[in-house]
Amino acid sequence: MPKLRALLPATLLILTGIGMFSLGGCEDSVRNAVVNHPDLNPNSISAPVISEQLPLERKSARMPLLAPMSPDGLQRLGPQVETAAVAGHPEEHSVDTNAVPEADGAGDSEQKSEPAAIDEIAASAPSVDEGPGEPLDPRLRTRAEGELQEVSHDIPLTVNDAVLSFVNYFQTARGRAIVETGLRRAGRYRPMIEGALRDEGMPTDLMYLAQAESAFQPQALSKAGARGLWQFMSFRGEQYGLQHDRLVDDRQDPEKATRAAAAHLRDLYQMFGDWYLVMAAYNSGPLTVQRAIERTGYADFWELYRLNALPKETRNYVPIILALTLIAKDPARYGIEVDPEAPLRSDDVQPGHPIDLRLVADTIDVDLDTLRSLNPELLRLVTPDDPNFVLHLPEGTSERFQSGMMAIPPEKWVSWRRHTLEEGETLSGLARQYHVEVAAIADVNGLDAHPSLEAGDKLIIPVNSSSPSSLPVGNPVRYRVRSSDTLETIADEFNVTVPELKKWNGLRSARVSSGVRLKIYPDGLAPSPSPREDSETRSVASAAPGTRSTRLKQVAAEQTISHRVQPGETLWSIARAYMTTVEALRSANQYLFSRPLEAGDTLILSRQ
């Protein structure tokens, strides 16, 4: 059987592929392969069952918040792939890189990340090199093949040993837990995801890529640094309009990320014309798949699988997607019963000014976790200073929010708080708790000298703030350099400059070694030295060599205090008691980056 020449240039190969593949749907994508591979062992791989032709006509424009996309995926994505390769950008999840700091970027307000489902599967599922382990139950194959004849699907589904091994894994205790979590959470996002995929003319069954990647957890963070429902790496997300900074990461915005993923999948289909190759390219990057096709001459996933032409993770990835799709289509057939969560519904508002989520939660009487779950893209407790930012509130609360916020000046939305009185609380007690004057609380709430207060009353608390934001300015994050990092990529990630990185870390050259921990002030917000600090630094620098170290210790001792951790205390409670931040505590006590706080620990705190 003739093969494509192994040295066929990448661009010619893909242009040929696009010429051979229309956007007619998955039937064409499977039947009209670039190279017809030899018949495989029928006991190993069954013929795929093909669904009806896909409705690939675009039904609406893409979300306006995303960057405009070229209608030709090859013209846009192809050069990006080559540019990424030249620039040293990683290819999706298969490269070990980290695009986020290891430490909290803003102390107690840090949004917590969850382990990515794809990492959990990789850690516990059988490897393609190991095989399924024990012989597969023949009844499993019968059930799976029977399902293909009974359920509708709009991507081609194949039943073979590779797929069945993962179907079998997902019925183990650990695998079942991953599946059940994903199927349960899928209810939150299914209508939105299916709508976004249809808008791009994509098969709706592609939503199960998100189940494999994140189990539909917006805060999912992989070991490679990919984030969100669709596990976008930083550079790939930016190509599709997903921006991120220290306050917001669009990769964790379910709708924005889904629309970006739908656009990316469409571009990959235009490039490869085969859904299995699209899945492989989504996982390892189009350049990886493109090179595998060039080396072997086969534009067929199962041939690349057989020839070990793709990374092990990618060889696992497509069978995982197919196994999850089979199970999701008919969970009861595989002994799984799950009640999907109700679709998320929200009231959307545009505050127009930065606002602390704690103030919002107290204003509309919801718990903070509910508010954060509706706004997973927020990395901190403060919204950005962006008049176009949309805040999602629980359904039916927008009017309460609008009326409640009218009582507080917009420039105070970050610092001021609302407090619901509990039995026995007094104005003087609240004043001590929030470090404000009793008169200030009485004044903003229109109270007389002897107010009559009852449990349940809401009071505005005019908390003092030394800056317009509750985020600490001048507190660094600690970042461990990865093998693929350069100072340029790190500087771009944190919105700083290379000279600033070199200055903060005493670097003389632009080279940095893997494993080094860098001190970084996100967005370049390094603290300005006070006149006293500046004079002390000059006096220390001019001191005799023998006294320099002693003087430095004296200066440090004058500006720090220690605290012995008591049972029940947390970093949050200690930070609040000393009017500092969790991030500042971690920065001053480096061991907290590697283990949690324990009773008996001694913390060093900087004097405010």
MIGU-571522 format. One line per 3 residues: their letters; for each residue x, y, z of C-alpha. Coordinates in steps of 0.02 Angstrom, whole numbers, plus 50000, padded with zeros to 5 digits. Example, Ala and Ser with C-alpha at 12.3 -4.5 7.8 and 13.67 -1.06 7.14 Angstrom:
residues 2
as) 50615:49775:50390 | 50684:49947:50357 $
//
This chain:
residues 608
mpk) 50000:50000:50000 | 50075:50167:49951 | 50115:50288:50089 $
lra) 50142:50475:50086 | 50324:50519:50072 | 50396:50543:50245 $
llp) 50484:50702:50193 | 50329:50787:50123 | 50334:50967:50187 $
atl) 50212:51005:50326 | 50122:51143:50236 | 50097:51040:50078 $
lil) 50032:50893:50179 | 49905:50997:50271 | 49852:51094:50117 $
tgi) 49825:50927:50031 | 49725:50868:50182 | 49615:51021:50177 $
gmf) 49588:50999:49992 | 49531:50820:50021 | 49424:50859:50173 $
slg) 49273:50968:50165 | 49183:51025:50320 | 49046:50903:50281 $
gce) 49051:50813:50447 | 49124:50664:50536 | 49069:50539:50403 $
dsv) 49183:50622:50278 | 49319:50643:50406 | 49330:50457:50436 $
rna) 49292:50389:50265 | 49407:50504:50166 | 49571:50480:50258 $
vvn) 49728:50554:50183 | 49806:50381:50180 | 49710:50220:50182 $
hpd) 49791:50113:50316 | 49799:49923:50307 | 49659:49822:50384 $
lnp) 49690:49797:50568 | 49655:49645:50672 | 49464:49639:50686 $
nsi) 49479:49571:50862 | 49577:49724:50909 | 49489:49867:50822 $
sap) 49309:49872:50767 | 49250:49981:50625 | 49188:50148:50686 $
vis) 49003:50180:50683 | 48971:50341:50590 | 48834:50462:50637 $
eql) 48738:50570:50517 | 48824:50713:50429 | 48861:50858:50544 $
ple) 48777:51027:50528 | 48938:51123:50509 | 48863:51285:50446 $
rks) 48902:51422:50571 | 48741:51482:50651 | 48800:51641:50735 $
arm) 48950:51752:50757 | 49076:51715:50890 | 49065:51798:51059 $
pll) 49115:51980:51035 | 49225:51978:51189 | 49346:51861:51101 $
apm) 49476:51922:50977 | 49417:51916:50797 | 49460:51751:50712 $
spd) 49512:51722:50533 | 49384:51615:50442 | 49524:51506:50377 $
glq) 49594:51404:50520 | 49746:51348:50420 | 49797:51523:50371 $
rlg) 49787:51580:50552 | 49837:51430:50655 | 49971:51362:50539 $
pqv) 50088:51512:50554 | 50054:51519:50741 | 50112:51339:50757 $
eta) 50274:51376:50666 | 50299:51538:50764 | 50269:51446:50928 $
ava) 50397:51315:50881 | 50528:51446:50839 | 50490:51545:50996 $
ghp) 50500:51392:51107 | 50318:51393:51161 | 50260:51226:51233 $
eeh) 50143:51114:51135 | 49987:51100:51242 | 49987:50982:51392 $
svd) 50125:50862:51344 | 50263:50982:51395 | 50300:51010:51578 $
tna) 50285:51198:51601 | 50199:51308:51728 | 50114:51469:51683 $
vpe) 50059:51515:51859 | 50153:51559:52018 | 50170:51426:52150 $
adg) 50130:51545:52291 | 49976:51649:52322 | 49977:51804:52215 $
agd) 49874:51909:52333 | 49865:51823:52500 | 49701:51770:52576 $
seq) 49601:51815:52422 | 49683:51685:52311 | 49561:51579:52211 $
kse) 49594:51396:52250 | 49634:51280:52106 | 49581:51099:52089 $
paa) 49681:50954:52015 | 49642:50927:51831 | 49546:50767:51795 $
ide) 49664:50723:51652 | 49809:50718:51776 | 49710:50606:51894 $
iaa) 49668:50487:51752 | 49849:50483:51693 | 49909:50443:51869 $
sap) 49793:50297:51900 | 49732:50226:51733 | 49824:50089:51637 $
svd) 49952:50153:51514 | 49940:50113:51329 | 50107:50026:51348 $
egp) 50045:49919:51491 | 49885:49861:51408 | 49723:49832:51503 $
gep) 49806:49718:51632 | 49685:49576:51662 | 49593:49510:51508 $
ldp) 49444:49616:51464 | 49273:49544:51501 | 49199:49498:51330 $
rlr) 49031:49557:51395 | 49103:49733:51405 | 49138:49733:51219 $
tra) 48963:49667:51185 | 48884:49805:51290 | 48988:49940:51207 $
ege) 48956:49879:51030 | 48771:49862:51069 | 48767:50041:51131 $
lqe) 48835:50106:50966 | 48681:50038:50878 | 48560:50115:51003 $
vsh) 48620:50289:51049 | 48644:50442:50939 | 48814:50523:50926 $
dip) 48891:50655:50814 | 49073:50604:50822 | 49135:50435:50759 $
ltv) 49145:50307:50900 | 49264:50160:50892 | 49264:50008:51005 $
nda) 49432:49922:51021 | 49545:49858:51158 | 49621:50030:51190 $
vls) 49450:50109:51215 | 49382:49962:51314 | 49529:49966:51433 $
fvn) 49477:50141:51485 | 49293:50093:51492 | 49349:49957:51610 $
yfq) 49455:50080:51712 | 49309:50200:51730 | 49213:50063:51818 $
tar) 49346:50044:51954 | 49322:50141:52116 | 49441:50282:52071 $
gra) 49391:50290:51888 | 49206:50287:51931 | 49229:50434:52051 $
ive) 49305:50538:51911 | 49164:50494:51791 | 49027:50526:51918 $
tgl) 49099:50695:51965 | 49108:50747:51784 | 48934:50685:51739 $
rra) 48861:50770:51891 | 48945:50938:51854 | 48906:50924:51667 $
gry) 48728:50974:51708 | 48788:51148:51755 | 48865:51185:51587 $
rpm) 48786:51068:51458 | 48663:51194:51382 | 48797:51328:51368 $
ieg) 48930:51209:51297 | 48815:51129:51170 | 48756:51301:51114 $
alr) 48934:51364:51090 | 48985:51208:50993 | 48833:51223:50880 $
deg) 48874:51406:50848 | 49041:51350:50776 | 48963:51204:50681 $
mpt) 49050:51080:50793 | 48985:50910:50854 | 48908:50930:51026 $
dlm) 48988:50768:51084 | 49153:50862:51087 | 49096:50923:51258 $
yla) 49168:50762:51328 | 49342:50829:51297 | 49304:50948:51441 $
qae) 49248:50801:51547 | 49415:50715:51519 | 49516:50875:51541 $
saf) 49435:50948:51696 | 49278:50850:51744 | 49192:51018:51709 $
qpq) 49287:51105:51850 | 49326:51287:51799 | 49464:51300:51929 $
als) 49553:51144:51866 | 49741:51169:51854 | 49852:51037:51774 $
kag) 50031:50997:51819 | 50079:51076:51653 | 49997:51242:51698 $
arg) 49840:51223:51591 | 49683:51298:51667 | 49495:51292:51659 $
lwq) 49358:51180:51590 | 49455:51159:51428 | 49630:51163:51502 $
fms) 49704:51300:51395 | 49889:51333:51407 | 49928:51518:51425 $
frg) 49993:51552:51251 | 49857:51452:51164 | 49721:51540:51263 $
eqy) 49790:51709:51214 | 49781:51659:51030 | 49594:51639:51055 $
glq) 49564:51798:51154 | 49579:51726:51330 | 49673:51855:51432 $
hdr) 49739:51838:51608 | 49819:51947:51739 | 49830:51946:51929 $
lvd) 49643:51976:51949 | 49558:51881:51808 | 49598:51727:51705 $
drq) 49479:51705:51559 | 49531:51523:51543 | 49428:51494:51700 $
dpe) 49276:51584:51629 | 49166:51438:51573 | 49081:51527:51429 $
kat) 49231:51622:51361 | 49340:51467:51372 | 49206:51359:51289 $
raa) 49188:51478:51143 | 49377:51485:51126 | 49386:51295:51129 $
aah) 49249:51281:50998 | 49344:51401:50884 | 49508:51307:50914 $
lrd) 49426:51139:50876 | 49353:51208:50716 | 49523:51271:50662 $
lyq) 49602:51102:50701 | 49468:51015:50597 | 49505:51131:50452 $
mfg) 49687:51083:50472 | 49671:50893:50491 | 49496:50847:50432 $
dwy) 49481:50701:50555 | 49404:50709:50728 | 49527:50588:50808 $
lvm) 49675:50689:50742 | 49586:50846:50804 | 49577:50771:50979 $
aay) 49760:50719:50971 | 49810:50894:50914 | 49705:50973:51051 $
nsg) 49804:50873:51177 | 49982:50880:51112 | 49973:51026:50991 $
plt) 49950:51031:50802 | 50137:51035:50769 | 50162:50870:50861 $
vqr) 50027:50783:50759 | 50086:50865:50598 | 50262:50799:50624 $
aie) 50198:50625:50666 | 50103:50623:50501 | 50259:50680:50408 $
rtg) 50369:50546:50487 | 50250:50402:50453 | 50151:50457:50302 $
yad) 49988:50414:50391 | 49853:50542:50428 | 49756:50417:50533 $
fwe) 49757:50415:50723 | 49750:50226:50743 | 49900:50203:50627 $
lyr) 49996:50335:50724 | 49942:50243:50882 | 50004:50076:50815 $
lna) 50171:50152:50762 | 50199:50241:50929 | 50217:50402:50829 $
lpk) 50130:50510:50960 | 50172:50546:51143 | 50105:50417:51265 $
etr) 49987:50543:51343 | 49911:50580:51173 | 49895:50396:51129 $
nyv) 49795:50378:51290 | 49698:50538:51263 | 49588:50489:51116 $
pii) 49536:50320:51191 | 49495:50412:51353 | 49380:50532:51260 $
lal) 49294:50390:51169 | 49273:50288:51329 | 49198:50436:51421 $
tli) 49081:50473:51276 | 49019:50293:51275 | 48986:50297:51462 $
akd) 48908:50470:51462 | 48786:50420:51325 | 48715:50278:51430 $
par) 48786:50276:51608 | 48663:50145:51671 | 48730:50020:51544 $
ygi) 48895:50027:51639 | 48819:50026:51813 | 48835:50213:51842 $
evd) 48690:50319:51904 | 48712:50508:51924 | 48591:50651:51947 $
pea) 48661:50799:51847 | 48665:50967:51934 | 48544:51099:51875 $
plr) 48607:51221:51742 | 48686:51376:51814 | 48575:51528:51805 $
sdd) 48630:51702:51852 | 48591:51886:51846 | 48729:51979:51757 $
vqp) 48779:52155:51808 | 48919:52275:51762 | 48977:52362:51921 $
ghp) 49083:52486:51825 | 49208:52498:51969 | 49316:52373:52065 $
idl) 49216:52291:52203 | 49257:52166:52340 | 49157:52005:52329 $
rlv) 49137:52005:52518 | 49041:52168:52507 | 48935:52096:52367 $
adt) 48898:51937:52466 | 48845:52036:52619 | 48739:52154:52514 $
idv) 48636:52019:52428 | 48638:51894:52572 | 48730:51749:52489 $
dld) 48882:51654:52547 | 49049:51696:52470 | 49075:51521:52398 $
tlr) 48916:51537:52295 | 48975:51702:52225 | 49146:51633:52183 $
sln) 49072:51479:52099 | 48974:51595:51983 | 49133:51695:51944 $
pel) 49273:51566:51935 | 49376:51678:51821 | 49410:51795:51969 $
lrl) 49576:51747:52045 | 49555:51864:52193 | 49411:51934:52294 $
vtp) 49414:52098:52198 | 49344:52128:52024 | 49453:52218:51897 $
ddp) 49448:52404:51860 | 49361:52371:51695 | 49195:52455:51657 $
nfv) 49150:52310:51540 | 49179:52173:51669 | 49023:52068:51697 $
lhl) 48988:52004:51873 | 48875:51852:51887 | 48753:51855:52034 $
peg) 48630:51721:52092 | 48470:51730:51993 | 48347:51857:52062 $
tse) 48473:51963:52161 | 48522:52099:52038 | 48394:52226:52101 $
rfq) 48449:52199:52281 | 48629:52224:52226 | 48591:52385:52132 $
sgm) 48492:52462:52275 | 48614:52407:52408 | 48767:52475:52320 $
mai) 48688:52646:52297 | 48716:52676:52483 | 48906:52660:52466 $
ppe) 49018:52775:52362 | 49093:52677:52215 | 49269:52725:52266 $
kwv) 49237:52633:52431 | 49174:52471:52355 | 49341:52385:52382 $
swr) 49374:52435:52562 | 49205:52458:52647 | 49103:52312:52713 $
rht) 48927:52269:52768 | 48897:52180:52932 | 48740:52091:52989 $
lee) 48721:52111:53176 | 48714:51957:53284 | 48643:51944:53459 $
get) 48749:52039:53585 | 48855:52136:53460 | 48882:52322:53490 $
lsg) 48950:52470:53391 | 49105:52476:53500 | 49136:52291:53470 $
lar) 49118:52314:53283 | 49235:52463:53288 | 49369:52358:53371 $
qyh) 49340:52213:53251 | 49358:52320:53096 | 49485:52444:53167 $
vev) 49375:52596:53139 | 49299:52730:53249 | 49124:52710:53325 $
aai) 49081:52884:53261 | 49127:52834:53083 | 49007:52685:53087 $
adv) 48869:52791:53161 | 48896:52929:53033 | 48884:52823:52875 $
ngl) 48732:52732:52942 | 48641:52889:53003 | 48637:52829:53185 $
dah) 48613:52942:53335 | 48719:52940:53492 | 48617:52799:53570 $
psl) 48553:52692:53428 | 48431:52551:53455 | 48507:52403:53364 $
eag) 48435:52229:53342 | 48505:52064:53283 | 48486:52054:53096 $
dkl) 48513:52240:53064 | 48638:52277:52925 | 48770:52409:52951 $
iip) 48893:52485:52828 | 49070:52477:52898 | 49185:52615:52830 $
vns) 49346:52514:52838 | 49502:52618:52814 | 49614:52571:52668 $
ssp) 49786:52636:52627 | 49759:52600:52442 | 49610:52597:52322 $
ssl) 49620:52409:52316 | 49622:52277:52452 | 49759:52188:52357 $
pvg) 49930:52211:52434 | 50048:52310:52326 | 50231:52267:52344 $
npv) 50211:52085:52402 | 50304:51968:52286 | 50258:51796:52226 $
ryr) 50385:51655:52217 | 50400:51567:52050 | 50500:51409:52017 $
vrs) 50581:51413:51845 | 50537:51269:51729 | 50649:51192:51598 $
sdt) 50556:51277:51456 | 50554:51451:51537 | 50652:51602:51483 $
let) 50656:51772:51567 | 50556:51837:51420 | 50414:51711:51441 $
iad) 50411:51734:51630 | 50408:51924:51612 | 50265:51911:51489 $
efn) 50169:51795:51605 | 50175:51918:51751 | 50162:52078:51649 $
vtv) 50334:52139:51699 | 50496:52174:51605 | 50655:52073:51593 $
pel) 50759:52214:51673 | 50638:52213:51820 | 50659:52025:51842 $
kkw) 50847:52044:51838 | 50843:52187:51963 | 50730:52098:52088 $
ngl) 50833:51939:52083 | 51009:52007:52063 | 51032:51927:51892 $
rsa) 51172:51988:51781 | 51126:51893:51622 | 50965:51848:51533 $
rvs) 50992:51663:51566 | 50906:51576:51711 | 50923:51396:51766 $
sgv) 50782:51272:51790 | 50730:51253:51973 | 50781:51428:52026 $
rlk) 50650:51520:52128 | 50622:51698:52068 | 50547:51841:52165 $
iyp) 50418:51930:52056 | 50307:52080:52086 | 50156:52051:51970 $
dgl) 50122:52196:51854 | 50285:52274:51913 | 50208:52336:52076 $
aps) 50366:52329:52180 | 50366:52431:52339 | 50453:52600:52336 $
psp) 50582:52616:52474 | 50535:52740:52610 | 50658:52879:52652 $
red) 50703:52788:52814 | 50731:52623:52723 | 50834:52711:52590 $
set) 50944:52799:52719 | 50965:52638:52817 | 51016:52545:52660 $
rsv) 51145:52678:52617 | 51214:52678:52794 | 51228:52489:52794 $
asa) 51311:52489:52623 | 51440:52616:52679 | 51479:52527:52843 $
apg) 51640:52433:52868 | 51638:52255:52799 | 51644:52180:52972 $
trs) 51487:52272:53029 | 51378:52253:52873 | 51295:52088:52919 $
trl) 51268:52142:53100 | 51185:52305:53047 | 51071:52215:52924 $
kqv) 51012:52099:53062 | 50980:52248:53176 | 50876:52335:53042 $
aae) 50776:52176:53009 | 50747:52148:53195 | 50682:52325:53217 $
qti) 50553:52298:53079 | 50488:52124:53123 | 50396:52036:53263 $
shr) 50361:51852:53295 | 50202:51756:53331 | 50186:51580:53400 $
vqp) 50041:51489:53315 | 49905:51428:53433 | 49788:51279:53404 $
get) 49643:51330:53292 | 49730:51479:53215 | 49744:51494:53026 $
lws) 49847:51604:52912 | 49689:51702:52876 | 49648:51735:53059 $
iar) 49828:51782:53098 | 49841:51896:52947 | 49681:51983:52997 $
aym) 49735:52003:53177 | 49898:52087:53123 | 49816:52185:52980 $
ttv) 49924:52100:52848 | 49895:51969:52713 | 49919:51782:52697 $
eal) 50036:51810:52551 | 50144:51927:52657 | 50152:51794:52793 $
rsa) 50207:51663:52668 | 50337:51778:52592 | 50413:51810:52764 $
nqy) 50404:51626:52813 | 50467:51526:52665 | 50428:51356:52741 $
lfs) 50243:51392:52716 | 50268:51367:52529 | 50306:51183:52557 $
rpl) 50189:51135:52700 | 50033:51196:52790 | 50034:51299:52950 $
eag) 50044:51198:53111 | 50013:51240:53293 | 50179:51284:53377 $
dtl) 50255:51365:53221 | 50338:51533:53245 | 50293:51663:53115 $
ils) 50395:51815:53073 | 50287:51967:53036 | 50341:52134:52966 $
rq) 50290:52286:53067 | 50160:52391:52977 $
//
